[in-house]
Amino acid sequence: MSLEARVTDLESRLAFQDDTIQALNDELVAQQRVIERLQLQMAALLKRQEEMVGQFDSFEEEAPPPHY
């Protein structure tokens, strides 16, 4: 294999690797956005759950109704 053919082959491989790296980077950025959005949703759900647990705790602390 001649030197020129080897250089051409290496340049071709480099171009494909650059394309693959860019595609992987784009996917990683998209996944990070999804993770951040899910973390915000999870935090909101945890806050809502804590508020609801607080409401149910106040009902349990009330005196039981009198029995006849």
LOBA-146579 format. One line per field, with one value per residue: residue number from 0; residue in one letter; chain; x, y, z of N, C-alpha, C, O in turn. Coordinates in pm, whole numbers. Example, Ala and Ser with C-alpha at 12.3 -4.5 7.8 and 13.67 -1.06 7.14 Angstrom:
REM LOBA-146579
pos <- [0:1]
code <- [A:S]
unit <- [A:A]
n.u <- [1319:1285]
n.v <- [-569:-225]
n.w <- [780:708]
ca.u <- [1230:1367]
ca.v <- [-450:-106]
ca.w <- [780:714]
c.u <- [1320:1290]
c.v <- [-330:3]
c.w <- [780:787]
o.u <- [1424:1341]
o.v <- [-332:114]
o.w <- [846:804]
END
This chain:
REM LOBA-146579
pos <- [0:1:2:3:4:5:6:7:8:9:10:11:12:13:14:15:16:17:18:19:20:21:22:23:24:25:26:27:28:29:30:31:32:33:34:35:36:37:38:39:40:41:42:43:44:45:46:47:48:49:50:51:52:53:54:55:56:57:58:59:60:61:62:63:64:65:66:67]
code <- [M:S:L:E:A:R:V:T:D:L:E:S:R:L:A:F:Q:D:D:T:I:Q:A:L:N:D:E:L:V:A:Q:Q:R:V:I:E:R:L:Q:L:Q:M:A:A:L:L:K:R:Q:E:E:M:V:G:Q:F:D:S:F:E:E:E:A:P:P:P:H:Y]
unit <- [A:A:A:A:A:A:A:A:A:A:A:A:A:A:A:A:A:A:A:A:A:A:A:A:A:A:A:A:A:A:A:A:A:A:A:A:A:A:A:A:A:A:A:A:A:A:A:A:A:A:A:A:A:A:A:A:A:A:A:A:A:A:A:A:A:A:A:A]
n.u <- [86:62:213:52:-202:-235:-240:-471:-658:-636:-722:-984:-1085:-1052:-1234:-1478:-1465:-1470:-1729:-1877:-1806:-1920:-2191:-2232:-2178:-2388:-2604:-2547:-2574:-2848:-2951:-2863:-3016:-3268:-3233:-3193:-3444:-3605:-3504:-3591:-3868:-3891:-3809:-4018:-4232:-4156:-4169:-4441:-4543:-4446:-4595:-4852:-4832:-4798:-5051:-5212:-5107:-5195:-5465:-5464:-5381:-5594:-5848:-6015:-6350:-6633:-6760:-7071]
n.v <- [-117:215:520:745:630:520:752:873:680:701:967:941:766:931:1134:992:919:1171:1248:1053:1106:1361:1299:1134:1318:1502:1338:1287:1542:1580:1377:1465:1695:1577:1434:1645:1769:1562:1546:1790:1748:1534:1651:1831:1653:1522:1735:1790:1549:1557:1775:1667:1451:1592:1706:1480:1386:1579:1522:1275:1342:1454:1424:1114:1046:1054:750:579]
n.w <- [0:-86:33:-8:-39:214:371:269:345:625:660:577:773:996:937:957:1225:1349:1279:1413:1679:1708:1673:1897:2099:2058:2125:2392:2503:2461:2625:2873:2903:2927:3165:3347:3331:3430:3690:3795:3784:3958:4198:4233:4264:4501:4681:4668:4767:5029:5124:5108:5285:5519:5541:5582:5820:6000:6013:6140:6394:6520:6768:6824:6712:6935:7070:7056]
ca.u <- [0:146:199:-63:-322:-247:-282:-611:-736:-637:-807:-1123:-1120:-1062:-1361:-1586:-1454:-1519:-1875:-1928:-1790:-2019:-2322:-2236:-2187:-2525:-2691:-2516:-2635:-2993:-2978:-2842:-3135:-3376:-3202:-3219:-3589:-3657:-3466:-3683:-3999:-3881:-3807:-4154:-4315:-4119:-4225:-4587:-4568:-4425:-4709:-4968:-4810:-4825:-5196:-5268:-5062:-5279:-5592:-5444:-5358:-5722:-5905:-6113:-6488:-6687:-6837:-7199]
ca.v <- [0:333:621:831:552:509:882:889:592:761:1086:893:716:1046:1202:912:930:1303:1245:969:1180:1468:1237:1092:1439:1553:1249:1309:1670:1557:1296:1550:1780:1492:1406:1767:1788:1459:1583:1896:1688:1452:1742:1883:1545:1502:1847:1770:1437:1604:1857:1580:1377:1688:1722:1358:1379:1666:1452:1167:1398:1495:1327:1027:1084:975:630:571]
ca.w <- [0:-99:139:-40:-11:359:422:229:432:758:655:569:906:1084:908:1015:1371:1386:1266:1521:1804:1711:1695:2037:2180:2046:2202:2532:2540:2468:2744:2991:2915:2978:3306:3424:3338:3521:3826:3838:3806:4078:4312:4249:4318:4641:4757:4674:4856:5166:5160:5128:5408:5626:5553:5641:5959:6081:6033:6236:6526:6578:6861:6758:6744:7048:7031:7127]
c.u <- [92:119:77:-195:-344:-295:-429:-702:-746:-726:-954:-1169:-1139:-1194:-1478:-1583:-1504:-1671:-1937:-1918:-1893:-2159:-2336:-2248:-2328:-2622:-2669:-2579:-2787:-3029:-2960:-2961:-3252:-3355:-3232:-3368:-3651:-3622:-3558:-3822:-3999:-3881:-3946:-4246:-4283:-4175:-4375:-4623:-4551:-4541:-4831:-4953:-4838:-4974:-5257:-5225:-5151:-5415:-5577:-5426:-5487:-5774:-6007:-6255:-6540:-6770:-6963:-7224]
c.v <- [124:431:709:759:540:641:907:804:650:886:1047:843:832:1120:1126:919:1065:1308:1165:1040:1291:1413:1193:1212:1498:1469:1269:1439:1653:1478:1379:1642:1701:1464:1528:1792:1686:1491:1693:1840:1606:1540:1798:1777:1519:1612:1830:1657:1480:1691:1771:1499:1467:1707:1599:1341:1464:1601:1343:1219:1443:1385:1240:1069:998:858:623:433]
c.w <- [0:14:116:-9:139:421:389:317:572:763:651:707:1005:1063:968:1167:1420:1382:1380:1655:1815:1736:1841:2130:2176:2128:2352:2583:2554:2593:2871:3012:2973:3126:3392:3439:3434:3666:3879:3868:3934:4203:4338:4309:4465:4730:4774:4770:5001:5213:5189:5256:5527:5648:5620:5786:6049:6106:6138:6377:6595:6669:6788:6797:6860:6995:7115:7176]
o.u <- [186:17:6:-289:-457:-378:-504:-809:-854:-796:-1038:-1279:-1231:-1257:-1568:-1688:-1573:-1735:-2039:-2012:-1949:-2236:-2442:-2321:-2382:-2711:-2764:-2633:-2847:-3127:-3037:-3001:-3327:-3450:-3291:-3414:-3741:-3702:-3597:-3886:-4096:-3947:-3988:-4330:-4374:-4223:-4429:-4720:-4631:-4582:-4905:-5051:-4895:-5018:-5345:-5301:-5179:-5475:-5668:-5454:-5488:-5746:-6079:-6276:-6498:-6838:-6962:-7327]
o.v <- [133:424:743:820:548:642:958:849:648:908:1112:875:831:1164:1187:924:1072:1366:1205:1036:1312:1472:1212:1207:1539:1523:1267:1443:1704:1509:1363:1666:1751:1471:1515:1831:1721:1465:1690:1879:1608:1507:1810:1807:1495:1586:1854:1666:1444:1682:1798:1478:1423:1722:1612:1287:1425:1624:1322:1146:1467:1266:1289:1123:885:867:659:408]
o.w <- [78:82:211:41:187:511:473:359:632:862:714:751:1086:1159:1025:1231:1522:1470:1436:1735:1923:1812:1901:2229:2279:2194:2429:2694:2649:2660:2966:3126:3057:3204:3499:3546:3511:3756:3996:3966:4010:4302:4454:4394:4545:4840:4882:4845:5087:5329:5284:5328:5627:5762:5706:5867:6162:6211:6218:6473:6715:6649:6701:6906:6879:6893:7233:7238]
END
